[in-house]
Amino acid sequence: MKRTFLLMGMSLGFLYCSTSCSKHEEAKEEKLRFLVTSPLQRDTTITKEYVAQVHSIQHIELRALEKGYLQKIFVDEGQQVHEGQLMFQIMPLLYQAELKKAEAEAKFVSIEYQNTKKLADGKIVSPNELALSQAKLEKAKAEVALAQTHLGFTTIRAPFSGIMDHFQARLGSLVDEGDLLTTLSDNSKMWVYYNVPEAEYLAYKAHAKANDKVAHVKLRMANNEVFNQTGVVQTIEADFNNETGNIAFRATFPNPDGLLRNGETGSVLMTVPLQHALIIPQKATFEILEKKYVFVVDKNNVVHQREIKIGSEMPDLYVIQAGITANDRIMLEGLRKVKDGDTVAYDYKAPQSVIAHLKVYSE
């Protein structure tokens, strides 16, 4: 009998403890409230990054204009040269001889012309014969000018100030007409090309027209540092690329220190206007299999998992492309404590206040 009473007492005690603990947990759950907000809809701007190619404002190939041996090189690779500076000398002996020959022929024809003119003045020869002699003289002078031009082609001078690239021909090399000697780059200003999607191009044009301002951009270099000069968007190409749906922009950057060189890569940072953008805190999202989701709270306080598409990203914020509306209520905290279909108690916080104090909240 004593054993029976003991077992009954233990059972009643366990039942009381279980009921008490259950009620305590339910009370605890009722006290747990979550913070809920809504997407903020407003006009804003974001900084977009575009892969860019850097080119010199002038970048040309210097080629031999005459055939011959490379007799002298007056510059060095990587050297800064000035407009008109002598760079290469191709052996000029043949062209000097041709010039002397042409000059001698012109002198001979000139003497003939002077004699014919005297005879024509005395009406000994006809005017036609004088005209023929004059034509021969003009032809001889043209031959001299041509020989001088060929001789001039044996010396190659810098067409503009810039930086030398490496040599493609060495001293003493036999070069043919058109052979590449080196390249020359004017890096005082740089042209930076990047491709912009059609939708962003239209937004850019609308914003530029409304504000009547020239767009300024920045350049993030390969070392992840931002170039210390600001570029100006000066040119947009005429046609879209049918395969990519992009159009090429060209920004011009001053390069006073010569840091940028032709052929570099980087990223252009351009401010893009967004109208009626839908903005939410990044902490209100979670990821499953590389897809982004939020918890939306319906009118019955039931949470629903909903996939969203991210249009753009800002510090601590996402611009939403699709998935939710400005009227939806989304959970801001406690995402790991609920699951789809749970009923929750919450406190609503206006999106303006949430975003203004975003750093205050913790995950």
C-alpha positions in Angstrom: 0.0 0.0 0.0 2.8 2.4 0.9 4.5 1.6 -2.4 1.2 2.3 -4.3 0.7 5.7 -2.5 4.4 6.6 -3.3 4.0 5.9 -7.0 0.8 7.9 -7.1 2.5 10.8 -5.4 5.4 10.8 -7.8 3.0 10.7 -10.8 1.0 13.7 -9.5 4.2 15.6 -8.8 5.5 15.0 -12.3 2.2 16.0 -13.9 2.1 19.2 -11.8 5.7 20.0 -12.8 5.0 19.3 -16.5 1.9 21.5 -16.5 3.7 24.2 -14.7 6.7 24.2 -17.0 4.5 24.1 -20.1 2.5 27.2 -18.8 5.8 28.9 -18.1 7.1 28.3 -21.6 3.9 29.5 -23.2 4.0 32.6 -21.1 7.6 33.1 -22.2 6.6 32.7 -25.8 3.8 35.2 -25.4 6.3 37.7 -24.1 8.6 37.2 -27.1 7.9 40.0 -29.6 9.6 40.6 -32.9 10.5 43.9 -34.7 8.7 44.4 -38.0 9.0 47.1 -40.6 8.1 47.8 -44.3 10.2 48.6 -47.4 11.0 52.2 -47.8 10.1 53.6 -51.3 11.8 56.8 -52.4 14.0 58.3 -55.2 17.7 57.7 -54.5 21.0 57.3 -56.1 23.4 54.3 -55.9 27.0 53.9 -57.0 27.4 51.2 -59.6 30.6 49.6 -60.6 31.4 48.8 -64.3 34.4 46.9 -65.6 36.6 49.4 -67.5 39.5 49.5 -69.9 42.0 52.4 -69.7 43.4 53.8 -72.9 45.8 56.7 -73.6 44.2 59.8 -75.2 46.7 59.2 -78.1 48.4 55.8 -78.6 50.0 55.2 -82.0 52.4 52.8 -83.7 55.7 54.3 -85.1 56.6 52.5 -88.3 59.5 52.8 -90.7 58.5 54.9 -93.8 61.6 53.8 -95.8 63.6 50.6 -96.3 67.1 50.5 -94.8 69.3 49.8 -91.9 68.4 51.2 -88.5 71.5 53.4 -88.1 70.8 55.3 -84.9 68.3 55.2 -81.9 68.2 58.4 -80.0 65.7 57.4 -77.3 65.2 54.6 -74.8 62.3 52.4 -73.8 60.0 54.0 -71.3 61.4 57.4 -71.9 59.3 60.6 -71.9 59.8 62.3 -75.3 58.7 65.7 -76.6 57.0 66.6 -79.8 59.5 66.9 -82.6 62.2 65.0 -80.8 64.5 62.8 -83.0 63.9 59.2 -82.3 65.2 56.9 -85.1 67.6 57.3 -88.0 67.4 54.9 -91.0 70.6 54.9 -93.1 70.0 57.9 -95.5 72.9 57.4 -98.0 70.7 56.2 -100.9 68.1 58.9 -100.4 70.8 61.6 -100.1 72.2 60.5 -103.5 68.8 60.6 -105.1 68.3 64.1 -103.7 71.6 65.3 -105.2 70.7 63.7 -108.5 67.3 65.4 -108.6 68.8 68.8 -107.6 71.4 68.5 -110.4 68.7 67.6 -112.9 66.6 70.6 -111.7 69.6 72.9 -112.1 70.2 71.7 -115.7 66.6 72.2 -116.6 66.6 75.6 -115.0 69.4 76.7 -117.2 67.6 75.4 -120.3 64.5 77.3 -119.3 66.4 80.6 -118.9 68.0 80.2 -122.4 64.6 79.3 -123.9 63.0 82.3 -122.2 65.6 84.7 -123.7 65.0 83.2 -127.2 61.2 83.5 -126.7 61.6 87.2 -125.6 63.5 87.8 -128.9 60.7 85.9 -130.7 63.2 83.4 -132.0 61.3 80.4 -130.5 57.5 80.0 -130.2 55.6 80.5 -126.9 54.7 76.8 -127.0 58.4 75.9 -126.8 58.8 78.2 -123.8 55.8 76.6 -122.1 57.3 73.1 -122.7 60.6 74.2 -121.1 58.8 75.7 -118.1 56.9 72.4 -117.6 60.2 70.5 -117.6 61.5 72.8 -114.9 58.4 72.3 -112.8 58.7 68.6 -113.1 62.4 68.7 -112.1 61.5 70.8 -109.0 58.8 68.2 -108.1 61.4 65.5 -108.3 63.6 67.4 -105.9 60.7 67.8 -103.5 60.0 64.1 -103.7 63.6 63.2 -103.1 63.6 65.5 -100.1 60.5 63.8 -98.7 62.1 60.4 -99.0 65.2 61.6 -97.3 63.1 63.1 -94.6 61.4 59.8 -94.0 64.7 58.3 -92.9 64.5 60.4 -89.7 61.6 59.6 -87.4 60.5 62.3 -84.9 57.9 62.2 -82.1 54.6 63.4 -83.5 53.5 64.4 -80.0 54.8 64.3 -76.4 54.4 60.9 -74.8 56.0 57.8 -73.4 58.0 55.3 -75.4 57.1 51.6 -75.4 59.6 48.8 -76.0 61.6 48.6 -79.2 60.4 46.2 -81.9 63.7 46.7 -84.0 67.2 46.9 -82.7 70.1 49.0 -83.8 71.5 47.8 -87.1 68.4 45.9 -88.0 67.3 45.9 -91.6 63.8 47.4 -91.6 61.3 47.4 -94.5 58.8 50.1 -95.3 55.9 49.7 -92.8 57.9 47.7 -90.2 56.9 48.5 -86.5 59.6 50.3 -84.5 57.8 51.1 -81.3 54.6 52.7 -79.9 54.1 56.1 -78.4 51.4 57.0 -75.8 50.2 60.4 -74.7 49.1 59.8 -71.1 48.4 63.4 -70.1 44.7 62.3 -70.2 43.2 58.9 -70.2 40.1 57.6 -71.9 38.3 55.0 -69.8 35.7 52.8 -71.6 32.9 50.8 -69.8 29.6 49.2 -70.8 26.3 50.3 -69.3 23.0 48.2 -69.6 20.1 49.7 -71.5 17.9 50.4 -68.5 20.7 52.2 -66.7 21.5 54.2 -69.8 17.9 55.4 -70.0 17.9 56.4 -66.3 21.2 58.2 -66.8 19.9 60.2 -69.8 16.7 61.2 -68.0 18.7 62.3 -65.0 21.2 64.2 -67.0 18.5 66.0 -69.0 16.6 66.9 -65.9 19.6 68.3 -64.1 21.6 69.6 -67.1 24.8 68.4 -65.6 27.9 66.6 -66.8 28.3 63.2 -65.1 31.4 62.7 -63.0 32.8 59.3 -62.2 35.6 57.7 -60.2 38.0 54.9 -61.1 38.8 52.0 -58.9 42.2 50.7 -59.9 43.4 47.1 -59.9 44.9 47.5 -56.4 41.4 48.3 -55.2 42.3 52.0 -54.5 40.3 54.8 -56.0 42.2 57.0 -58.5 42.8 60.5 -57.1 41.3 62.3 -60.1 37.7 62.6 -61.1 36.6 61.7 -64.7 34.0 63.2 -66.9 31.6 61.3 -69.1 32.1 62.9 -72.5 31.1 60.3 -75.1 28.4 57.6 -75.5 28.6 55.3 -78.5 25.9 55.4 -81.1 24.7 51.8 -81.0 23.9 49.1 -78.4 25.6 45.8 -78.6 22.8 43.4 -79.7 24.4 40.4 -77.9 24.9 42.0 -74.5 22.3 44.8 -74.5 25.0 47.3 -73.4 26.2 50.6 -74.7 29.8 51.9 -74.3 30.5 55.0 -72.3 33.8 56.9 -72.4 35.0 59.0 -69.5 38.1 61.2 -69.6 40.4 61.4 -66.6 43.3 63.8 -66.0 46.5 62.0 -65.4 49.0 64.6 -64.1 51.2 62.2 -62.3 51.3 59.6 -65.1 50.0 56.9 -62.8 47.6 55.5 -65.4 49.0 53.7 -68.4 47.5 52.4 -71.7 46.0 49.0 -71.3 45.2 49.1 -67.6 42.0 47.7 -66.2 39.8 48.8 -63.3 36.2 49.6 -62.4 34.3 52.9 -63.0 32.2 54.1 -60.1 29.2 55.9 -61.5 26.3 57.4 -59.6 23.0 56.1 -61.0 19.7 57.6 -60.1 16.8 55.3 -59.1 13.2 56.5 -59.1 10.7 55.0 -56.6 13.3 52.5 -55.4 12.2 49.9 -52.9 14.8 49.7 -50.1 15.1 47.3 -47.2 17.8 46.5 -44.7 20.1 43.7 -45.6 19.7 42.2 -42.2 16.0 41.6 -43.0 17.0 39.0 -45.6 18.3 35.4 -45.4 19.7 33.1 -48.1 18.8 29.6 -49.1 20.7 28.0 -52.0 22.0 31.4 -53.3 18.5 32.9 -53.3 17.4 35.7 -51.1 14.3 35.6 -48.9 12.4 37.7 -46.4 9.7 36.8 -43.9 6.4 38.7 -44.7 3.9 39.1 -41.9 0.2 38.9 -43.1 -2.9 40.6 -41.6 -3.3 37.5 -39.3 0.2 37.8 -37.9 1.3 34.7 -39.8 4.8 34.8 -41.3 5.4 33.7 -44.9 8.8 33.0 -46.5 9.0 35.0 -49.8 11.8 35.1 -52.4 13.0 38.5 -53.5 15.3 39.7 -56.3 18.0 42.2 -55.5 18.3 45.1 -58.0 21.2 46.9 -56.4 23.2 46.9 -53.2 24.2 49.8 -50.9 25.9 49.7 -47.5 23.6 47.8 -45.2 20.7 48.1 -47.7 19.3 46.3 -50.7 17.3 47.9 -53.5 14.5 45.3 -54.3 13.7 44.5 -57.9 10.9 42.1 -57.3 9.2 40.0 -54.6 7.6 42.5 -52.2 5.8 45.8 -52.3 5.9 48.9 -50.2 2.8 47.8 -48.3 4.2 44.5 -47.1 5.4 44.1 -43.6 8.7 42.2 -43.2 10.5 40.9 -40.2 13.6 42.8 -39.2 14.9 40.6 -36.4 14.6 37.0 -35.1 14.7 35.4 -38.6 16.2 32.3 -37.2 13.6 32.0 -34.4 10.6 31.5 -36.7 9.6 29.4 -39.7 7.1 29.6 -42.5 3.5 29.5 -41.1 4.3 30.6 -37.5 2.1 33.1 -35.8 4.0 35.9 -34.2 3.6 39.0 -32.0 5.4 42.0 -33.2 6.2 45.7 -32.8 6.1 47.8 -35.9 8.8 50.3 -36.7 8.6 52.9 -39.5 11.1 52.2 -42.3 12.5 55.7 -42.1 13.4 55.2 -38.5 14.8 51.8 -39.1 17.1 52.9 -41.9 18.2 56.0 -40.0 19.2 53.9 -37.0 20.3 50.8 -38.8 23.6 50.5 -37.0 21.8 50.4 -33.7 20.2 47.1 -34.3 22.1 43.8 -33.9 21.4 40.5 -35.6 
